[in-house]
Amino acid sequence: MTPDNAYTNGIQEMSSVTLTDMLNAVSDMVCVCIDGKISHINSTGLSFLGASDQNDLLGVNFQSLICDDFASSSDDLLAMLCEETAATPMHIKGLDGKRTSITIKVNRLQDLGDTAYVLTAQNISNQVKLSQDIRDSEARFGKLIDNALDFICVMKDGVITYVNQAGMKLLKAAYQDEVVGQHIDTFTHPNYQGILGEDLHEFITDSELFPMRFIDISQNAIDVELGIVILEDGTHPRYMIEARDITAHNRAVTALRHSIENLENRVEERTRALSAEVVERRRAEEKMRHIASHDGLTGLPNRSLLFDRLEQATKRTHRDAKKYAILFIDLDGFKPINDSLGHDIGDEVLKSVADRLRSSVRETDTAARFGGDEFVVLLTDLETKDAAGLIAEKIISKLAEPMNFDGIKAKVGASIGIAFYPDNADTAEGVLKKADSAMYKVKGSGKNAYIMADDDA
């Protein structure tokens, strides 16, 4: 052998030894596969796979070592993983049957051929166990709160990691994975996007709740009062959010106004230069106040605003020694329209009914949507009961007029029950129940008419 050849072979042998030593010193598994079979693996890889010597693994198809839940995803898994830019988590099963959780990154070794790859893998079993311990803890915690009546969820970095059964019901979710794993903004109304994804420390108080608006799976708005508790502080804190549905209560309007005023004060304290944002927030307050107190489809006052006006009317009636009437209206023939012509036409019918109710009463009266195809009209400052009867006849006549929506015809009637304060009951709720009962009398006696609670007595 010539001196040059001896020198070259010596360098190659030293490089090979040095490279092997370097790979064995790496704490991650390093493995070379050609045609899917292992051709080299470092000592960390031997430990991962429960082998004592390279010869135990040389020639073994690497894909056969991957647990079934992942291995079956592709016939050529290495080629698929090579296309991934980030490391992929999976489980591998060693020769001793032990499962190890890893993240793996695959790169092509072009110089050795199209089917040659180098695999680097990191053992994340401890992290997986920690995550499992956290999930187990949340499961135990979940048993304590799963039967709570209010929405409760746990959130980290804006992502929901737990939700109780009441939360599932509020969001109209059939399965946990429709909620868990989703960012909280998925269920946050567009007007409130981003609030719950930021640092929530400033919202955490001992007793104060603040208003929010959620949306459910079907994109329906839900007004809630919200409380936040910090479960785990640090760089990535975990929060528990408890929410109570207040959609049907007029508290939403007052609470929302207070919240916006508080936010405005914070903005003004932080910088006087943000006057444009303050103006915009005031506009948002007016818009949100209207949204919180009016039916989204018809634009009529909703239950919350109706009860507020009933309370005002009751106080005024005591002072002025007059009376007010409640007309409880249930549409006749609406369900067949909704079933046969579809919900879009049904919605158009409800909007048309709302317009006709508005035109049938005075500006000082209130026509409200009570729910579904039920409406309530509040007539204030009445001298006689006959005036309420005349309004009822006017409503029945107007609602009986045919409707036409781009050639699609529809027609409804109205069954109306009328009750008076203080003649029929000494509370607004009592008068409402009397009017409701009278309406059902109309339903049972031919429909498309009205009955006063006195007549029903």
NUNU-12293 format. One record per residue (C-alpha): residue in three letters; x negated, y, z negated. Coordinates in pm, whole numbers, plus 50000, padded with zeros to 5 digits. Layout:
PT  vexfi     xx     yy     zz
PT    ALA      X      Y      Z
...
//
This chain:
PT  vexfi     xx     yy     zz
PT    MET  50000  50000  50000
PT    THR  49858  50339  50093
PT    PRO  49817  50606  49825
PT    ASP  50088  50819  49991
PT    ASN  50340  50531  49989
PT    ALA  50257  50449  49629
PT    TYR  50307  50814  49532
PT    THR  50642  50833  49716
PT    ASN  50771  50509  49563
PT    GLY  50663  50629  49221
PT    ILE  50852  50955  49262
PT    GLN  51164  50772  49383
PT    GLU  51146  50526  49094
PT    MET  51098  50809  48844
PT    SER  51388  51009  48998
PT    SER  51615  50704  48984
PT    VAL  51526  50640  48620
PT    THR  51562  51008  48533
PT    LEU  51903  51033  48706
PT    THR  52028  50719  48529
PT    ASP  51908  50855  48194
PT    MET  52075  51187  48265
PT    LEU  52407  51024  48355
PT    ASN  52391  50803  48046
PT    ALA  52338  51113  47834
PT    VAL  52658  51271  47963
PT    SER  52949  51242  47716
PT    ASP  53198  51201  48003
PT    MET  53242  50891  48216
PT    VAL  53066  50913  48556
PT    CYS  53147  50644  48807
PT    VAL  53070  50593  49178
PT    CYS  53323  50398  49383
PT    ILE  53284  50278  49740
PT    ASP  53585  50127  49918
PT    GLY  53768  50160  49585
PT    LYS  53516  49936  49402
PT    ILE  53278  50040  49128
PT    SER  52916  50056  49247
PT    HIS  52770  50251  48955
PT    ILE  52894  50362  48611
PT    ASN  52717  50533  48322
PT    SER  52706  50412  47962
PT    THR  52997  50636  47856
PT    GLY  53207  50472  48126
PT    LEU  53108  50128  47996
PT    SER  53231  50233  47652
PT    PHE  53558  50370  47795
PT    LEU  53626  50041  47973
PT    GLY  53513  49803  47697
PT    ALA  53216  49662  47894
PT    SER  52875  49580  47755
PT    ASP  52689  49577  48085
PT    GLN  52724  49732  48432
PT    ASN  52748  49384  48583
PT    ASP  53085  49341  48406
PT    LEU  53228  49622  48618
PT    LEU  53034  49627  48944
PT    GLY  53264  49535  49231
PT    VAL  53580  49582  49021
PT    ASN  53858  49775  49196
PT    PHE  53887  50093  48989
PT    GLN  54258  50128  49063
PT    SER  54319  49795  48887
PT    LEU  54195  49954  48564
PT    ILE  54456  50231  48578
PT    CYS  54773  50162  48381
PT    ASP  55079  50070  48583
PT    ASP  55269  50389  48509
PT    PHE  55021  50579  48729
PT    ALA  54848  50320  48947
PT    SER  55161  50243  49148
PT    SER  55197  50603  49265
PT    SER  54969  50550  49570
PT    ASP  54797  50271  49763
PT    ASP  54482  50484  49791
PT    LEU  54485  50663  49457
PT    LEU  54127  50792  49478
PT    ALA  54194  50968  49806
PT    MET  54505  51123  49657
PT    LEU  54322  51239  49343
PT    CYS  54042  51381  49557
PT    GLU  54290  51632  49696
PT    GLU  54372  51762  49347
PT    THR  54182  52074  49239
PT    ALA  54239  52019  48869
PT    ALA  54164  51715  48653
PT    THR  54450  51463  48638
PT    PRO  54563  51304  48308
PT    MET  54623  50927  48304
PT    HIS  54572  50608  48101
PT    ILE  54308  50343  48184
PT    LYS  54293  49993  48042
PT    GLY  53950  49847  47960
PT    LEU  53835  49488  47991
PT    ASP  53921  49447  47623
PT    GLY  54281  49555  47688
PT    LYS  54240  49885  47505
PT    ARG  54421  50187  47657
PT    THR  54231  50513  47676
PT    SER  54380  50852  47763
PT    ILE  54162  51045  48007
PT    THR  54158  51335  48248
PT    ILE  53988  51243  48575
PT    LYS  53841  51446  48862
PT    VAL  53751  51279  49192
PT    ASN  53508  51418  49452
PT    ARG  53408  51268  49784
PT    LEU  53046  51156  49842
PT    GLN  53034  51237  50213
PT    ASP  52677  51115  50260
PT    LEU  52779  50764  50153
PT    GLY  53084  50742  50377
PT    ASP  53448  50844  50389
PT    THR  53548  50598  50117
PT    ALA  53275  50689  49869
PT    TYR  53378  50892  49563
PT    VAL  53225  51007  49237
PT    LEU  53467  51004  48942
PT    THR  53420  51208  48626
PT    ALA  53652  51142  48335
PT    GLN  53691  51287  47988
PT    ASN  53835  51097  47691
PT    ILE  54134  51291  47558
PT    SER  54272  51019  47329
PT    ASN  54225  51238  47021
PT    GLN  54405  51529  47185
PT    VAL  54686  51297  47296
PT    LYS  54716  51157  46944
PT    LEU  54728  51508  46803
PT    SER  55000  51600  47051
PT    GLN  55189  51285  46955
PT    ASP  55155  51372  46586
PT    ILE  55299  51715  46661
PT    ARG  55586  51560  46855
PT    ASP  55649  51317  46568
PT    SER  55655  51608  46327
PT    GLU  55899  51793  46551
PT    ALA  56114  51480  46569
PT    ARG  56134  51466  46190
PT    PHE  56206  51836  46182
PT    GLY  56467  51786  46455
PT    LYS  56662  51537  46245
PT    LEU  56708  51804  45981
PT    ILE  56838  52069  46219
PT    ASP  56985  51871  46508
PT    ASN  57330  51884  46350
PT    ALA  57316  52257  46282
PT    LEU  57608  52454  46428
PT    ASP  57383  52724  46579
PT    PHE  57140  52707  46871
PT    ILE  56789  52625  46743
PT    CYS  56478  52581  46955
PT    VAL  56101  52570  46903
PT    MET  55885  52766  47148
PT    LYS  55512  52790  47218
PT    ASP  55362  53027  47478
PT    GLY  55716  53099  47593
PT    VAL  55785  52729  47668
PT    ILE  56061  52543  47483
PT    THR  55926  52231  47309
PT    TYR  56241  52136  47116
PT    VAL  56613  52217  47126
PT    ASN  56890  52087  46899
PT    GLN  57226  51947  47006
PT    ALA  57404  52278  46944
PT    GLY  57153  52443  47178
PT    MET  57218  52180  47444
PT    LYS  57590  52246  47414
PT    LEU  57548  52625  47428
PT    LEU  57337  52599  47745
PT    LYS  57569  52331  47890
PT    ALA  57274  52094  47935
PT    ALA  57343  51722  47967
PT    TYR  56982  51607  47921
PT    GLN  56695  51725  47701
PT    ASP  56456  51769  47996
PT    GLU  56691  52029  48143
PT    VAL  56582  52254  47855
PT    VAL  56263  52116  47696
PT    GLY  55958  52211  47902
PT    GLN  56133  52512  48053
PT    HIS  56018  52870  47993
PT    ILE  56256  53061  47768
PT    ASP  56313  53312  48053
PT    THR  56488  53030  48244
PT    PHE  56775  53082  48001
PT    THR  56733  53458  47951
PT    HIS  56963  53705  48129
PT    PRO  56779  53910  48397
PT    ASN  56830  54231  48193
PT    TYR  56625  54077  47909
PT    GLN  56354  53893  48105
PT    GLY  56011  53896  47941
PT    ILE  56116  53998  47590
PT    LEU  56082  53649  47443
PT    GLY  55771  53564  47643
PT    GLU  55557  53826  47468
PT    ASP  55422  53861  47112
PT    LEU  55729  53820  46892
PT    HIS  55575  53931  46561
PT    GLU  55742  54273  46576
PT    PHE  56084  54107  46604
PT    ILE  56035  53889  46293
PT    THR  56216  54029  45987
PT    ASP  56353  53877  45668
PT    SER  56718  53946  45741
PT    GLU  56780  54148  46058
PT    LEU  56919  53973  46363
PT    PHE  56898  54131  46706
PT    PRO  57114  54080  47014
PT    MET  57012  53900  47330
PT    ARG  57188  53766  47634
PT    PHE  57122  53409  47749
PT    ILE  57245  53230  48058
PT    ASP  57344  52864  48065
PT    ILE  57267  52597  48325
PT    SER  57552  52733  48540
PT    GLN  57421  53092  48512
PT    ASN  57707  53201  48284
PT    ALA  57616  53485  48047
PT    ILE  57610  53417  47671
PT    ASP  57582  53700  47417
PT    VAL  57394  53589  47105
PT    GLU  57252  53721  46780
PT    LEU  56891  53608  46748
PT    GLY  56660  53536  46458
PT    ILE  56292  53440  46494
PT    VAL  56073  53251  46246
PT    ILE  55701  53189  46298
PT    LEU  55615  52822  46242
PT    GLU  55245  52831  46326
PT    ASP  55033  53144  46365
PT    GLY  54712  53184  46565
PT    THR  54610  53238  46926
PT    HIS  54906  53032  47048
PT    PRO  55170  53071  46777
PT    ARG  55482  52855  46760
PT    TYR  55818  53015  46691
PT    MET  56158  52885  46591
PT    ILE  56449  53073  46747
PT    GLU  56798  53054  46599
PT    ALA  57083  53200  46803
PT    ARG  57452  53242  46724
PT    ASP  57705  53281  47005
PT    ILE  57882  53620  46967
PT    THR  58025  53640  47316
PT    ALA  58381  53666  47184
PT    HIS  58303  53928  46919
PT    ASN  58281  54302  46947
PT    ARG  57968  54288  46732
PT    ALA  57776  54244  47055
PT    VAL  57844  54604  47157
PT    THR  57739  54758  46824
PT    ALA  57439  54531  46775
PT    LEU  57321  54589  47129
PT    ARG  57338  54966  47086
PT    HIS  57137  54949  46761
PT    SER  56878  54728  46926
PT    ILE  56834  54959  47222
PT    GLU  56808  55261  46990
PT    ASN  56538  55078  46793
PT    LEU  56353  54998  47113
PT    GLU  56382  55361  47223
PT    ASN  56238  55477  46892
PT    ARG  55944  55242  46934
PT    VAL  55880  55368  47286
PT    GLU  55896  55731  47171
PT    GLU  55660  55660  46881
PT    ARG  55410  55489  47107
PT    THR  55395  55762  47368
PT    ARG  55591  56077  47451
PT    ALA  55488  56039  47814
PT    LEU  55739  55758  47875
PT    SER  56048  55980  47896
PT    ALA  56154  55824  48225
PT    GLU  56168  55482  48058
PT    VAL  56380  55622  47775
PT    VAL  56632  55760  48026
PT    GLU  56642  55424  48200
PT    ARG  56701  55246  47871
PT    ARG  56995  55476  47796
PT    ARG  57144  55390  48132
PT    ALA  57092  55023  48052
PT    GLU  57270  55075  47718
PT    GLU  57580  55212  47890
PT    LYS  57573  54929  48140
PT    MET  57526  54664  47873
PT    ARG  57799  54817  47654
PT    HIS  58039  54792  47947
PT    ILE  57926  54436  48030
PT    ALA  57964  54326  47666
PT    SER  58320  54462  47641
PT    HIS  58467  54382  47986
PT    ASP  58547  54067  48180
PT    GLY  58284  54007  48445
PT    LEU  58529  53893  48714
PT    THR  58822  54133  48686
PT    GLY  58660  54429  48515
PT    LEU  58941  54435  48258
PT    PRO  58865  54472  47886
PT    ASN  58777  54135  47732
PT    ARG  58897  53986  47402
PT    SER  58637  54178  47202
PT    LEU  58749  54519  47331
PT    LEU  59117  54417  47308
PT    PHE  59089  54335  46936
PT    ASP  58904  54662  46880
PT    ARG  59187  54857  47042
PT    LEU  59448  54654  46850
PT    GLU  59274  54757  46527
PT    GLN  59280  55123  46634
PT    ALA  59646  55099  46740
PT    THR  59740  54947  46402
PT    LYS  59577  55234  46212
PT    ARG  59741  55493  46439
PT    THR  60082  55327  46401
PT    HIS  60056  55352  46021
PT    ARG  59976  55722  46052
PT    ASP  60234  55820  46318
PT    ALA  60520  55587  46212
PT    LYS  60553  55451  46565
PT    LYS  60520  55096  46699
PT    TYR  60321  54914  46959
PT    ALA  60399  54607  47172
PT    ILE  60190  54314  47287
PT    LEU  60279  54149  47618
PT    PHE  60125  53800  47640
PT    ILE  60115  53705  48010
PT    ASP  60049  53360  48154
PT    LEU  60041  53324  48534
PT    ASP  60289  53083  48694
PT    GLY  60158  52875  48985
PT    PHE  59793  52970  48947
PT    LYS  59656  52619  48888
PT    PRO  59789  52479  49220
PT    ILE  59625  52774  49401
PT    ASN  59295  52711  49226
PT    ASP  59311  52336  49298
PT    SER  59425  52354  49660
PT    LEU  59260  52674  49789
PT    GLY  58944  52663  49580
PT    HIS  58792  52869  49300
PT    ASP  58687  53153  49532
PT    ILE  59049  53222  49627
PT    GLY  59146  53166  49264
PT    ASP  58901  53439  49162
PT    GLU  59044  53673  49425
PT    VAL  59395  53607  49288
PT    LEU  59278  53693  48934
PT    LYS  59119  54017  49057
PT    SER  59436  54110  49245
PT    VAL  59644  54039  48934
PT    ALA  59412  54266  48734
PT    ASP  59458  54551  48984
PT    ARG  59837  54514  48969
PT    LEU  59836  54513  48590
PT    ARG  59629  54834  48584
PT    SER  59877  55006  48812
PT    SER  60172  54892  48599
PT    VAL  60071  55053  48271
PT    ARG  59982  55399  48143
PT    GLU  59622  55518  48106
PT    THR  59670  55511  47728
PT    ASP  59766  55139  47740
PT    THR  59531  54844  47768
PT    ALA  59548  54554  48015
PT    ALA  59297  54285  47913
PT    ARG  59196  53940  48032
PT    PHE  59243  53700  47742
PT    GLY  59094  53396  47914
PT    GLY  59156  53174  48219
PT    ASP  59486  53287  48374
PT    GLU  59610  53455  48054
PT    PHE  59631  53834  48018
PT    VAL  59741  54064  47736
PT    VAL  59888  54414  47772
PT    LEU  59887  54651  47471
PT    LEU  60155  54925  47489
PT    THR  60101  55196  47225
PT    ASP  60309  55479  47077
PT    LEU  60646  55326  47164
PT    GLU  60970  55491  47052
PT    THR  61195  55194  47148
PT    LYS  61159  54830  47243
PT    ASP  61338  54887  47574
PT    ALA  61027  55062  47711
PT    ALA  60830  54739  47672
PT    GLY  61101  54547  47859
PT    LEU  61085  54791  48150
PT    ILE  60707  54751  48174
PT    ALA  60745  54370  48166
PT    GLU  60997  54382  48452
PT    LYS  60761  54605  48650
PT    ILE  60473  54361  48598
PT    ILE  60683  54059  48700
PT    SER  60793  54240  49014
PT    LYS  60442  54349  49113
PT    LEU  60285  54010  49049
PT    ALA  60554  53838  49254
PT    GLU  60447  54025  49568
PT    PRO  60260  53788  49807
PT    MET  59882  53814  49835
PT    ASN  59680  53778  50153
PT    PHE  59307  53709  50161
PT    ASP  59180  53711  50520
PT    GLY  59482  53514  50637
PT    ILE  59503  53289  50328
PT    LYS  59830  53355  50150
PT    ALA  59893  53306  49780
PT    LYS  60172  53390  49538
PT    VAL  60201  53375  49161
PT    GLY  60458  53459  48898
PT    ALA  60433  53561  48536
PT    SER  60578  53431  48210
PT    ILE  60568  53710  47949
PT    GLY  60622  53699  47576
PT    ILE  60667  54033  47393
PT    ALA  60621  54107  47023
PT    PHE  60611  54434  46827
PT    TYR  60412  54578  46540
PT    PRO  60526  54611  46268
PT    ASP  60868  54459  46354
PT    ASN  60754  54098  46419
PT    ALA  60438  54075  46204
PT    ASP  60231  54291  45971
PT    THR  59895  54215  46138
PT    ALA  59769  54243  46493
PT    GLU  59682  53871  46496
PT    GLY  60034  53789  46380
PT    VAL  60193  53999  46656
PT    LEU  59968  53830  46912
PT    LYS  60079  53485  46794
PT    LYS  60445  53589  46810
PT    ALA  60399  53712  47168
PT    ASP  60218  53389  47260
PT    SER  60502  53182  47114
PT    ALA  60761  53384  47304
PT    MET  60565  53333  47627
PT    TYR  60580  52955  47584
PT    LYS  60957  52988  47544
PT    VAL  60963  53148  47889
PT    LYS  60750  52865  48026
PT    GLY  61000  52614  47896
PT    SER  61306  52794  48029
PT    GLY  61235  52859  48395
PT    LYS  60923  53082  48401
PT    ASN  60877  53416  48583
PT    ALA  61061  53614  48316
PT    TYR  61007  53773  47977
PT    ILE  61136  53712  47628
PT    MET  61102  53939  47327
PT    ALA  61011  53782  46996
PT    ASP  61338  53914  46857
PT    ASP  61529  53722  47126
PT    ASP  61325  53412  47040
PT    ALA  61404  53431  46667
//
